[in-house]
Structure formats: structure tokens, C-alpha cells
């Protein structure tokens, strides 16, 4: 692709270069972050491997919960991702989906997105920001704690969120997904 200076302004050229460069940068960083290999410095240091094993141990601590009004059926991981990415907005019975999440900087939010949805929090933030700024949708409702999440899930028909894995009494249940 050849760009001639007479046809485009300086800002248009910079914007085009920016749009071409940023996706390549984010993909290369994602692939570096997703690498499961432990390099020799980690083996010597040991700290990252300890953190990784602690994270793996805690993956069973968080499950996806829904309000009891949500249809009880098997959902795929792709459907659950689409729900949390705000791309799927209606349950099979026609009820509007209301998504609740913890703040981006919460360690339990990072753990949930990586272990249960197999995506990084910044990927969801990018999707939510794009929806919000384009006017095509809105970001999920942010709650401050699991206690608030439990209250919101219990009292909001069609809601979905995540909580510490345990038996809850009330108006919520675990979501069946694979």
C-alpha cells in the first residue's frame, strides 16, 4: 500500500499507521502472555512458578452463577464468553441478560476471566470500551465485592456473574456450561 502525501493529511497518515500498528502489537503481547512455558530465570527465581501454582489452585474457588429465572440448560463456553463480552444480550427464553463483574483491578476478576473464560481482563475491557464509545452497547455493571454480587444476582431476573464456589441459598444457582 502506497500513501502519497498530496492525497492525505499528516493526521490521516498517522491515524492509518496507528490503526495498522496497534493490533499487531496487542496480538504479539497476548501471545507472549499466554505462553505457558517457564523460562530458566523463573526456574531459578521460583517466584512466578509459585504464583502460577497458587493461581491454578484457586481456579476452583470461582464459579459462574445466575439468577434462578435464567433457563436451566447447558451453555457452551463460546456462549458464556459472548455473554460476558456483552455480545449475547438475551437468554433463550427472551429475558434480557444483566451482567455483573468485579472491577478490572480486582485479583478475583483477573482469576475468573483467565481461568473460566480463557481470556484476559484487558481483552474484555477493550470490547466493553468499543461497545460503549461506539454507542452500540454498554459495559457490564461493576460491583465492589462478592457480597454485592450475590445481592444483585439474587434480586435481578436474568442476571449472571461469578462468586466464590460454595452452596448458596436463595434465588441463584450455578450456570451449566462446558
C-alpha positions as CSV (number, residue, x, y, z in Angstrom):
1,X,0.0,0.0,0.0
2,X,1.5,3.3,-1.1
3,X,0.4,6.6,0.5
4,X,1.1,9.8,-1.3
5,X,1.5,13.0,0.7
6,X,-0.8,15.1,-1.5
7,X,-3.8,12.8,-1.1
8,X,-3.8,12.5,2.7
9,X,-3.2,14.9,5.5
10,X,-0.5,14.3,8.1
11,X,-3.1,13.3,10.7
12,X,-4.8,10.8,8.4
13,X,-1.4,9.2,7.7
14,X,-0.6,9.0,11.4
15,X,-4.1,7.6,12.2
16,X,-3.7,4.9,9.5
17,X,-0.2,3.9,10.8
18,X,-1.6,3.8,14.3
19,X,-4.5,1.6,13.3
20,X,-2.2,-0.8,11.4
21,X,0.4,-1.0,14.2
22,X,-1.7,-1.3,17.3
23,X,-3.5,-4.7,16.5
24,X,-0.1,-6.3,15.7
25,X,1.3,-5.0,19.0
26,X,-1.6,-6.3,21.0
27,X,-1.5,-9.8,19.3
28,X,2.2,-10.1,19.9
29,X,1.8,-9.2,23.6
30,X,-1.1,-11.6,24.1
31,X,0.9,-14.4,22.6
32,X,3.8,-13.6,25.0
33,X,1.5,-13.5,28.0
34,X,-0.3,-16.8,27.0
35,X,3.0,-18.6,26.9
36,X,2.8,-21.5,29.4
37,X,6.5,-22.2,29.3
38,X,8.6,-21.3,32.2
39,X,12.0,-19.9,31.2
40,X,15.2,-20.5,33.1
41,X,15.0,-17.3,35.1
42,X,11.7,-18.4,36.6
43,X,13.1,-21.8,37.5
44,X,16.0,-20.1,39.3
45,X,13.8,-17.4,40.9
46,X,10.9,-19.7,41.6
47,X,8.5,-16.8,42.4
48,X,6.5,-16.9,39.2
49,X,6.1,-20.7,39.3
50,X,4.8,-20.4,42.9
51,X,2.3,-17.7,41.8
52,X,1.2,-19.8,38.8
53,X,0.6,-22.9,41.0
54,X,-1.3,-20.8,43.6
55,X,-3.5,-19.4,40.7
56,X,-4.2,-22.9,39.4
57,X,-5.2,-24.0,43.0
58,X,-7.6,-21.0,43.2
59,X,-9.4,-21.7,39.9
60,X,-11.9,-23.9,41.6
61,X,-12.7,-21.1,44.0
62,X,-14.8,-19.1,41.5
63,X,-17.9,-20.3,39.6
64,X,-20.4,-18.6,37.3
65,X,-23.8,-18.1,39.0
66,X,-27.1,-16.9,37.5
67,X,-30.5,-15.8,38.9
68,X,-32.9,-18.7,39.2
69,X,-35.1,-17.1,36.4
70,X,-32.4,-18.0,33.8
71,X,-33.3,-21.1,31.7
72,X,-31.6,-24.2,33.2
73,X,-29.9,-25.7,30.2
74,X,-26.3,-26.5,29.0
75,X,-24.4,-23.5,27.6
76,X,-21.2,-23.6,25.7
77,X,-18.0,-21.7,26.6
78,X,-18.5,-19.6,23.5
79,X,-21.9,-18.6,24.6
80,X,-20.7,-17.7,28.1
81,X,-17.9,-15.6,26.6
82,X,-20.3,-13.9,24.3
83,X,-22.5,-13.1,27.4
84,X,-19.6,-11.6,29.4
85,X,-18.4,-9.7,26.2
86,X,-21.9,-8.2,26.0
87,X,-22.4,-9.7,22.5
88,X,-25.2,-12.0,23.6
89,X,-27.8,-9.9,25.4
90,X,-30.9,-12.1,25.6
91,X,-31.4,-15.5,27.2
92,X,-33.1,-18.3,25.1
93,X,-36.5,-17.5,26.8
94,X,-36.3,-13.9,25.7
95,X,-35.3,-12.4,29.1
96,X,-32.7,-9.6,28.9
97,X,-29.3,-10.6,30.3
98,X,-27.8,-8.4,33.0
99,X,-24.1,-9.0,33.6
100,X,-22.3,-8.2,36.8
101,X,-18.5,-8.1,37.2
102,X,-15.9,-7.1,39.8
103,X,-13.6,-4.1,38.9
104,X,-10.8,-4.7,36.4
105,X,-8.1,-4.4,39.0
106,X,-9.6,-7.0,41.4
107,X,-7.5,-10.1,41.6
108,X,-10.6,-12.4,41.6
109,X,-11.8,-10.7,38.3
110,X,-8.4,-11.5,36.7
111,X,-8.5,-15.0,38.0
112,X,-12.1,-15.5,36.8
113,X,-11.5,-14.2,33.2
114,X,-8.3,-16.2,32.8
115,X,-9.4,-19.5,34.4
116,X,-13.0,-19.7,33.4
117,X,-13.3,-17.8,30.2
118,X,-9.8,-18.3,29.0
119,X,-9.4,-14.6,28.1
120,X,-7.5,-11.7,29.7
121,X,-9.3,-8.9,31.5
122,X,-7.8,-6.3,29.1
123,X,-9.5,-8.1,26.2
124,X,-12.9,-7.7,27.8
125,X,-12.2,-4.1,28.7
126,X,-11.3,-3.4,25.1
127,X,-14.5,-5.0,23.9
128,X,-16.6,-3.1,26.5
129,X,-14.9,0.2,25.7
130,X,-15.5,-0.3,22.0
131,X,-19.2,-1.0,22.6
132,X,-19.6,1.9,24.9
133,X,-17.8,4.5,22.8
134,X,-19.4,3.5,19.6
135,X,-22.9,3.6,21.1
136,X,-23.5,0.0,20.1
137,X,-23.9,-1.3,23.7
138,X,-22.8,-0.9,27.2
139,X,-20.3,-2.4,29.7
140,X,-21.5,-4.8,32.4
141,X,-22.4,-3.4,35.8
142,X,-19.4,-3.3,38.1
143,X,-19.9,-4.3,41.7
144,X,-17.4,-3.8,44.5
145,X,-17.5,-7.2,46.3
146,X,-18.8,-10.8,46.2
147,X,-21.4,-9.8,48.8
148,X,-22.8,-7.1,46.5
149,X,-22.6,-9.5,43.5
150,X,-24.6,-12.1,45.5
151,X,-27.3,-9.4,46.3
152,X,-27.5,-8.2,42.7
153,X,-27.7,-11.8,41.3
154,X,-30.4,-12.7,43.8
155,X,-32.6,-9.7,43.1
156,X,-32.1,-9.2,39.4
157,X,-34.0,-11.5,37.0
158,X,-31.9,-12.7,34.1
159,X,-28.6,-11.8,35.8
160,X,-25.2,-13.5,35.5
161,X,-22.0,-13.1,37.5
162,X,-19.4,-15.0,39.4
163,X,-18.9,-15.9,43.0
164,X,-16.7,-18.0,45.3
165,X,-17.6,-21.6,44.7
166,X,-19.9,-22.7,47.5
167,X,-23.5,-23.6,48.1
168,X,-25.7,-20.6,48.1
169,X,-29.2,-20.5,49.4
170,X,-31.6,-18.1,47.8
171,X,-32.5,-17.1,44.3
172,X,-29.3,-18.1,42.5
173,X,-27.7,-21.3,41.1
174,X,-24.6,-22.4,39.2
175,X,-24.6,-22.0,35.4
176,X,-24.2,-25.3,33.5
177,X,-21.6,-24.8,30.8
178,X,-18.8,-26.6,29.2
